[in-house]
Amino acid sequence: MKRSTRCTVKLRLFCDGLPRDIWKQCKDELRCLKCTKRYSDWRSLRKHMNFFCQMEPLYPCPYCSHRARIPTLLKYHIVRFGLDAQQSEDSFGEQSDKPNFVCPKCNKGYAWKASLQRHLSTVCGTSLMFYCNLCGYKTSRKDVLFRHIRHVHPN
C-alpha cells in the first residue's frame, strides 16, 4: 500500500534567510538591517523586518480596497470599520460600511463604544497637554507620548 505524503511549503521570512552570525549581531544591536531603525526588543525587530520594512501589504480586505501587512491588522481593520458581514448587516439585509459608533465632533468612527468614549474623553476637543522634550511632539494622551519616546528616541 502506497502512503501519500503531504508536502507543505513554509513561507520563508526575511530573518529566517539571514546567516546566523548576522542575525545574532542584529539581535544584539536591536537595529533593522534594511532601514537601521532601532527597537527595544528583538521580537518587535523581527516582526518589523519580516512584515513591515520595505514590504508591500499582502492581505487584502474582502470588503474594501485596504491591504494589511499581517492578518491581525486586517482583522483589526475589519472590526474597526464594522465591515464584518454579521456585524454590518442592517435591518434591510444590506451591507453597511459605516462604523457603529461615530464621534459627533469629528465624525471619526469606532467599532466599539468604549473606543468612542476614550476618544471623546482624551482626544477630541481636548488640548495637547503632553509633549516630548526632545522634539516637541504633542499629544493629549500620556501613553501615546511614552510610545513615541520609546520608538522615536530609544536611547
Secondary structure, DSSP 8 states (H G I E B T S, - for coil): -------------TGGGS-HHHHHHHHHHTB-TTT--B-SSHHHHHHIIIIITT----EE-SSSS-EESSHHHHHHHHHHTT--HHHHB-TTS-B--S-SEE-TTT--EESSHHHHHHHHHHTTT----EE-TTT--EES-HHHHHHHHHHH---
